[in-house]
Amino acid sequence: MKIKLSIIFTLFIALTGFSQSAFPYDFSKMEKRIILPAVLNEVSGLTDIDLQYVACVQDEFGTVFVHDLQAGKIVATNRFDNQGDFEGLTYTGNAIYILRSDGRLTEWSDFSINGNSGKINNYKLSLPTSDNEGLAFDPDHNRLLISGKNKPDIKNKKNERYIYEFDISTKKLQDEPAFILDLDELENYITENNLELFTAKKKINFSPASLAIHPVTKHIYIISARDFLLLVIDQKGDLLYIEALNPELFPQAEGITFLKNGTMIITNEANSGVPSLLTFEML
């Protein structure tokens, strides 16, 4: 069933109390900033393993890098493939999944931090988008959410961005998208809330680079690095909030995940600087 961002988001916000001033994070109060090693200059996918460890991939190497948040360093590198454009990453508590931009999904079952166990399977997904980057585990529905970065190859759909649904039990991609992001509705929200953007473009393109589900609220957070925007929707697809990402803090935000306690983690590609990992505690 298709779910479209509601055009009555203003009424929804009024009813739920989730407003532009009720975002549960304050980006001016960063908990921690970790400089990542140069091998992660193009860090893309990011996922939490537990309260101590997160894992990430970078565009060019078929390797899962495990980062210890307490020690502030990489503690394991686990190869699953050779070179490729690897973008999305998520952990289910048992398996780790890696998304290649062309739609190939890699499943590493029984994943361990040191990478010495488990089995690897690949699934080629028939996605109508040629560039796919975001990957998130939805435990309440036992599914993976996959965000298409570009417009779908469907006539008259250039102003829509799709989030697809992969059923973990059946290993099947659902025919219909789970969520549809309407760029016109995003523009209306930005205008009505007088949001100051950090892009010189007159019209946003919104190219989802990463997404994650909040462990407490179950809201879906979606980042568009190109537009310096963070979008929040609920499980019905209703738009809740948009945050403009200051490029001084987020020069190229390509990964987002949450720890079980609600701590938000965002990674930046180097973008002529250094790759970084930022953490923010929930208010």
Protein Blocks (a to p, Z undefined) as FASTA:
>chain_A
ZZdddfklmmmmmmnopafklccbdfklcfbdcdddfklmmgcbdcdfblmbccdddfkl
ccdddddfklopafbdcdfbdcdddfbdcdehlaccdddfkopacddehiafklpgcjdd
ddddddfbfbdfbdcddfknopaddddfbdcdbehilmbccdddddfklopacfbdfbdc
dfklmmmmmmmnopacfbfbfbdfkiafbdcddfklopacdddfklopacdddfkopafb
dcdddfklmmbacbdcddfkopacddddfkopacdddddddZZ
